[in-house]
Structures are given as structure tokens and as C-alpha cells.
């Protein structure tokens, strides 16, 4: 697999570390769809090499998590996506492999770090273990899509993995309208990414559209012929342009279709696997995501049903946000139904309901007098993670993220100050 020379060298170093141990402990960030895809990918690759492993999850590498690791005295430890807001910089373990997209990585014997999806970085390590693990690329691509790194164009390592997976016949790359549901009518009325004002959440409007375009509302969305799909796609595009949606909305409307042709995920679409991972993250069920991404049919079926429930919650919240979205300078913010849904809501608001370049915030209070916050901008004017970290530290909280998104936890009493610092810093 191609990549920068330092990254390839670190991936090879990581592979050597893993081969030298019969058992490896993996600690991955919970409530993170990309981390779930990365953990599943590493689990596949390591089991193929006869390496036993155990995956557990932590929202943050805090003192409690570090103490647990110290008690276990693991000979080999993999830390997945836990660097940015870690309390402990030196968790106890014999040897550590750190895989992180956050610029503030933890120390380790091998550090696989880049501005890329965690699953893409995990794929580098897997292929360094064995070239045959290239067939695990659908999981890497699922992580990219789940974290929406593909929006406004595939870049860097993520793009290289897609190119190699397509050229080697591991996946078939196409595009399709982002419509999911048992019927076309259901798919249109529940279209949340991107949200289309006047259509999303409005069954009557969806039915009128289907009738006016002489389409079969009770047929599955995939049954649309090429001509009808093009007509419908053009109509939805026009509506997005009329509502002033950013360019990101069009990338979301025409989603990547990444059909796996080889390996354990043959017959699956990586974009559908991404939906399962996001549903698990949005309901705090990272362990179930690991099973569904193996793939296990029962777990996949359960998460598919969960994804529908999550979508219904998001659609209801988006309808409310159309009326009640708050604006403070370059910041737009809304209440999320729960802390777990903050990231998914922030993504959807930024995709279609907020002008390009603005910073979107979704928030929800949690126990302990705290508030959970997710931030997103697909075309940011400032580094979102850096801005969030600085503001959170000032307010007695913590944050992690990348250039286009971040997650933070701050005291509820400091929330207004936190937003003010974001607004001032992003201006």
C-alpha cells in the first residue's frame, strides 16, 4: 500500500510489534464510528495471523482507564484514537502501538499518525502484517464514509486506499442517490443527509413529489432506472440549491457506492457498513458494531433497525432546527436529543441547513453538571479541533477532533462562555 515513507515505516514497525505477541489488548474510543471500523479491521488482520486480542472501549483515556491498563500489565497495547483529550500520557503497558488522527498523539513504540481516518491508518498496519489484508479495505472505506471524510472530495491516505481497493478489484466504486428505506416514499420523507427543507420529515410532500414525477412510491429506491434516478437527483439538487445548502450537501446526496467484491465483506456495501457503525456510535453500542462489521448477520440486522430509529430521531430534530436554529456570529447551534446524537446532528446541520464556512454546534447536557458538544464545518476557516481544545481548556473541559470536526465536554455553567470563545476564535 502506498503512503508517505515515514507512515509506511511506522506501519511496518507496528506490524513487527504485533507479530511478536500472542495476545494484544486494544483500547478504542467509544461512540466513534470510525474507531469501530478500525478496531474491526485490526481484529480481522490479527486473527488471520493467529494473534489473540481483546477490544474494549473508552470515551476518553482518563485516570480510571489508565489505572485499569496498569493493573492488567498488558505486554502489548493498541490505543485507537485516544490521543487528543487524554488525561494520562503514559498508560502502563509493555509496548504500545498508537493509531491516531489527532495531532496531539500519545507516546508509543510505534505511532501511526496522519490526517486520515483511523480505519485508513489501521489498514496500513493490516497490510504491513500481510498483503492479503488488502481485502479488508471495505472496512477502511466504511470508516472514511462514517466520519464523512469523503465529503468535498477524497484526500490523502483515504483517497489512496480507495484507489488501490478499486484498481485491485476489492471494491466496485460507483455513485448512487443517498436514499435508504423499504420504499421510495419512505426514503424521501426520511432523507436526513442531506436534509431538504419542505421534503424531509413531510410524508405528504414526498408523496406529491413521487406523484408529480410519475414514480412508484411503494417500490424500493434501488429499483429506480437510470433515467428516473437522474430526474429525481436533478430535482433534489435544485431544491438544495434553492435552500442555499453548501456544496457538501451535493456530495451527501450522491453517496459513494462501494460494493465489496473480495474478502470477508463480499456482497456488502462499505457505505452501508458505515451506517451500521454510525448507528452503534449514536446509541453507545460499540461492541455491537464490532460484531456487525465482522460481519455477523444477526448483529447487522439489529443495527439496521437501530439505524432507522436513529434516523427518525434525527429527522424530528432537523425539523425543529429549521425553526429554532440559533445563530451567534459565525456559529450556528442546536439542541440534540441526547449526548450520543450530538455528532450525527452536527454533521447533518452542516451538510444542508447552515451556510458553507459557518461552524455548527450540537449540544446536550449530561450527568455531573456537564454538557457534551459536537462541532462540524466541512469548509472551515479555522482548525476546528485546535479552536475547541483551546476553548475547552479555558472553560475547565476537554476536547478532541480534527481540522473539520471536534467533540468537547465542558461544565454546564461554562457553556455560554465556551460558545463565546468559539465564536470569537472562528471569526
ZIMOKA-V989112 format. One record per residue. N is the residue number from 1. RES is the residue in one letter. PSI is psi as a letter, one per 40 degrees, with the letter a starting at -180 (none if undefined). OMEGA is omega in whole degrees, -180 to 180 (* if undefined). NEAR is the number of other C-alpha atoms within 12 Angstrom. Layout:
# ZIMOKA-V989112
((N/RES/PSI/OMEGA/NEAR) (N/RES/PSI/OMEGA/NEAR))
This chain:
# ZIMOKA-V989112
((1/X/h/-180/36) (2/X/i/178/27) (3/X/i/178/30) (4/X/i/-177/19) (5/X/d/178/14) (6/X/d/-179/17) (7/X/d/178/30) (8/X/d/180/29) (9/X/d/178/22) (10/X/d/178/29) (11/X/d/178/37) (12/X/d/176/32) (13/X/d/178/28) (14/X/d/-180/40) (15/X/d/178/38) (16/X/d/179/26) (17/X/d/-178/32) (18/X/d/-178/40) (19/X/d/-175/26) (20/X/e/-179/20) (21/X/h/179/25) (22/X/d/-180/20) (23/X/h/-179/25) (24/X/h/176/35) (25/X/h/177/37) (26/X/h/173/40) (27/X/h/-175/42) (28/X/i/179/43) (29/X/h/178/42) (30/X/i/179/38) (31/X/f/-179/37) (32/X/h/-176/50) (33/X/d/179/50) (34/X/d/179/49) (35/X/d/178/52) (36/X/d/178/54) (37/X/d/179/57) (38/X/d/180/55) (39/X/d/179/50) (40/X/d/-180/48) (41/X/d/179/48) (42/X/d/180/54) (43/X/d/177/42) (44/X/d/-175/39) (45/X/d/-177/38) (46/X/d/178/40) (47/X/d/176/24) (48/X/d/180/22) (49/X/e/179/27) (50/X/f/180/18) (51/X/h/176/24) (52/X/i/-177/23) (53/X/i/174/29) (54/X/h/-179/25) (55/X/h/171/34) (56/X/i/-168/32) (57/X/i/176/33) (58/X/h/177/33) (59/X/d/-178/35) (60/X/i/176/33) (61/X/g/-178/35) (62/X/a/-176/23) (63/X/d/-179/19) (64/X/d/179/17) (65/X/d/180/28) (66/X/d/179/27) (67/X/d/178/19) (68/X/d/179/21) (69/X/d/180/30) (70/X/d/179/20) (71/X/d/-178/14) (72/X/d/-178/18) (73/X/f/179/19) (74/X/h/176/27) (75/X/d/180/26) (76/X/h/-176/38) (77/X/h/174/40) (78/X/h/177/51) (79/X/h/-175/53) (80/X/h/172/51) (81/X/f/-174/50) (82/X/e/-173/44) (83/X/d/-166/42) (84/X/d/-176/38) (85/X/f/-177/38) (86/X/h/174/33) (87/X/d/-178/24) (88/X/h/-180/24) (89/X/e/-176/25) (90/X/g/178/27) (91/X/i/-174/37) (92/X/h/173/28) (93/X/i/179/30) (94/X/d/-180/22) (95/X/i/-174/30) (96/X/h/170/37) (97/X/h/-179/44) (98/X/h/175/46) (99/X/h/-172/50) (100/X/i/174/42) (101/X/e/-180/43) (102/X/h/-178/38) (103/X/d/-179/27) (104/X/g/-174/28) (105/X/i/175/31) (106/X/i/175/32) (107/X/i/179/29) (108/X/i/178/30) (109/X/d/173/27) (110/X/h/-179/32) (111/X/h/179/39) (112/X/h/-172/48) (113/X/h/176/41) (114/X/i/173/34) (115/X/g/-175/31) (116/X/i/176/44) (117/X/i/174/47) (118/X/d/-179/50) (119/X/d/176/50) (120/X/d/178/53) (121/X/d/177/53) (122/X/d/178/60) (123/X/d/176/56) (124/X/d/180/48) (125/X/d/-178/49) (126/X/d/-180/43) (127/X/d/175/36) (128/X/d/175/34) (129/X/d/179/34) (130/X/h/179/27) (131/X/d/-179/22) (132/X/e/-179/23) (133/X/e/172/33) (134/X/d/-180/43) (135/X/e/174/35) (136/X/e/-179/50) (137/X/d/177/58) (138/X/d/177/53) (139/X/d/177/63) (140/X/d/-180/56) (141/X/d/177/59) (142/X/d/178/50) (143/X/d/177/46) (144/X/d/-178/50) (145/X/d/-179/43) (146/X/d/179/44) (147/X/e/177/45) (148/X/f/176/43) (149/X/e/180/41) (150/X/e/-177/31) (151/X/h/-176/34) (152/X/f/171/25) (153/X/h/175/22) (154/X/h/-175/24) (155/X/i/170/21) (156/X/b/-177/22) (157/X/d/178/34) (158/X/d/-180/41) (159/X/d/-180/28) (160/X/d/179/27) (161/X/d/176/39) (162/X/d/-179/44) (163/X/d/-179/26) (164/X/d/-180/28) (165/X/d/179/36) (166/X/d/-177/26) (167/X/d/180/18) (168/X/e/178/21) (169/X/e/178/22) (170/X/d/177/35) (171/X/i/172/37) (172/X/h/-175/29) (173/X/h/176/26) (174/X/a/175/18) (175/X/i/-180/23) (176/X/i/174/29) (177/X/h/-177/38) (178/X/g/-180/34) (179/X/h/178/38) (180/X/h/-178/31) (181/X/i/-179/29) (182/X/d/-180/21) (183/X/i/177/24) (184/X/d/180/33) (185/X/d/178/32) (186/X/d/-178/32) (187/X/d/-179/36) (188/X/d/-178/43) (189/X/e/180/37) (190/X/f/-179/41) (191/X/h/-175/40) (192/X/e/-179/44) (193/X/g/12/43) (194/X/i/174/48) (195/X/h/179/48) (196/X/h/-177/42) (197/X/h/-178/36) (198/X/e/180/25) (199/X/d/-179/33) (200/X/h/179/40) (201/X/e/-177/31) (202/X/g/-176/27) (203/X/d/-179/22) (204/X/d/179/19) (205/X/d/178/21) (206/X/d/180/32) (207/X/d/179/26) (208/X/d/179/20) (209/X/d/180/27) (210/X/d/-180/32) (211/X/d/-179/17) (212/X/d/-178/15) (213/X/e/178/21) (214/X/f/177/14) (215/X/i/180/27) (216/X/h/-174/25) (217/X/d/-177/29) (218/X/e/178/21) (219/X/i/178/19) (220/X/i/179/20) (221/X/d/-179/30) (222/X/e/-178/23) (223/X/e/178/22) (224/X/h/175/25) (225/X/i/-174/18) (226/X/d/-178/15) (227/X/d/180/13) (228/X/d/178/21) (229/X/d/179/28) (230/X/d/179/18) (231/X/d/-179/21) (232/X/d/179/32) (233/X/d/179/30) (234/X/d/179/19) (235/X/d/-179/23) (236/X/d/177/36) (237/X/d/180/31) (238/X/d/-180/19) (239/X/d/177/26) (240/X/d/178/33) (241/X/d/-180/22) (242/X/d/180/16) (243/X/e/178/24) (244/X/f/-180/23) (245/X/i/179/33) (246/X/i/179/34) (247/X/d/180/29) (248/X/d/-178/39) (249/X/d/-179/41) (250/X/d/176/35) (251/X/d/179/31) (252/X/d/-179/42) (253/X/d/179/40) (254/X/g/-172/29) (255/X/i/173/34) (256/X/h/174/36) (257/X/h/-170/31) (258/X/g/-176/37) (259/X/h/179/32) (260/X/h/-177/35) (261/X/e/-179/26) (262/X/i/173/25) (263/X/a/-174/26) (264/X/e/-178/27) (265/X/e/179/35) (266/X/h/-179/24) (267/X/e/177/19) (268/X/i/174/35) (269/X/h/-179/35) (270/X/d/179/40) (271/X/d/176/43) (272/X/d/175/38) (273/X/d/177/49) (274/X/d/178/45) (275/X/d/178/45) (276/X/d/180/51) (277/X/d/179/54) (278/X/d/179/49) (279/X/d/178/44) (280/X/d/179/43) (281/X/d/-177/39) (282/X/e/178/37) (283/X/e/177/34) (284/X/f/-176/28) (285/X/f/-177/32) (286/X/d/179/39) (287/X/d/178/35) (288/X/d/176/38) (289/X/d/180/50) (290/X/d/178/42) (291/X/d/-178/30) (292/X/d/-178/35) (293/X/e/-179/49) (294/X/d/7/35) (295/X/i/173/34) (296/X/h/-173/21) (297/X/d/-179/20) (298/X/d/179/16) (299/X/d/178/26) (300/X/d/179/28) (301/X/d/179/23) (302/X/d/-180/22) (303/X/d/175/38) (304/X/d/176/30) (305/X/d/178/21) (306/X/d/-180/27) (307/X/d/178/34) (308/X/d/179/29) (309/X/d/178/22) (310/X/d/180/33) (311/X/d/179/39) (312/X/d/178/28) (313/X/d/-179/28) (314/X/d/178/40) (315/X/d/179/37) (316/X/d/180/26) (317/X/d/178/33) (318/X/d/176/45) (319/X/d/178/30) (320/X/d/-179/23) (321/X/d/177/32) (322/X/d/-178/27) (323/X/d/-167/14) (324/X/e/179/16) (325/X/h/-178/27) (326/X/i/179/24) (327/X/h/176/22) (328/X/g/-177/22) (329/X/b/-180/20) (330/X/e/-179/28) (331/X/h/172/37) (332/X/h/-177/36) (333/X/i/-178/41) (334/X/i/176/41) (335/X/h/175/33) (336/X/i/179/38) (337/X/d/179/31) (338/X/i/180/28) (339/X/d/-179/30) (340/X/d/-177/38) (341/X/e/-177/42) (342/X/d/-176/44) (343/X/d/180/44) (344/X/d/179/51) (345/X/d/179/48) (346/X/d/178/49) (347/X/d/-175/44) (348/X/d/176/48) (349/X/d/-179/50) (350/X/d/-179/48) (351/X/d/-169/41) (352/X/d/-171/43) (353/X/e/-178/46) (354/X/h/-179/42) (355/X/i/-180/28) (356/X/h/179/27) (357/X/d/177/30) (358/X/i/177/36) (359/X/h/-177/48) (360/X/h/179/50) (361/X/h/171/46) (362/X/h/-174/46) (363/X/i/175/39) (364/X/h/178/32) (365/X/i/177/28) (366/X/i/-179/20) (367/X/i/176/14) (368/X/e/-180/12) (369/X/f/-178/16) (370/X/i/174/24) (371/X/h/177/36) (372/X/h/-175/39) (373/X/h/171/48) (374/X/h/-179/47) (375/X/i/179/48) (376/X/h/166/48) (377/X/h/-180/47) (378/X/e/176/41) (379/X/g/-172/28) (380/X/i/174/30) (381/X/e/176/21) (382/X/i/175/26) (383/X/h/-173/30) (384/X/d/-178/39) (385/X/d/180/36) (386/X/d/179/32) (387/X/d/-178/38) (388/X/d/180/45) (389/X/d/-179/38) (390/X/d/-179/29) (391/X/d/-179/36) (392/X/d/179/37) (393/X/d/180/23) (394/X/d/-177/22) (395/X/e/178/28) (396/X/f/180/23) (397/X/a/180/31) (398/X/i/-178/36) (399/X/i/175/40) (400/X/i/179/45) (401/X/a/-179/41) (402/X/a/-176/39) (403/X/d/-174/29) (404/X/e/-179/39) (405/X/i/177/40) (406/X/i/174/45) (407/X/i/-176/47) (408/X/i/171/47) (409/X/h/-179/40) (410/X/i/175/36) (411/X/h/-179/28) (412/X/d/-180/26) (413/X/e/-179/18) (414/X/e/-173/24) (415/X/d/-179/30) (416/X/d/177/21) (417/X/d/178/21) (418/X/d/179/36) (419/X/d/180/41) (420/X/d/178/26) (421/X/d/176/26) (422/X/d/-179/39) (423/X/d/-179/29) (424/X/d/-178/20) (425/X/d/-176/25) (426/X/e/-176/30) (427/X/none/*/19))
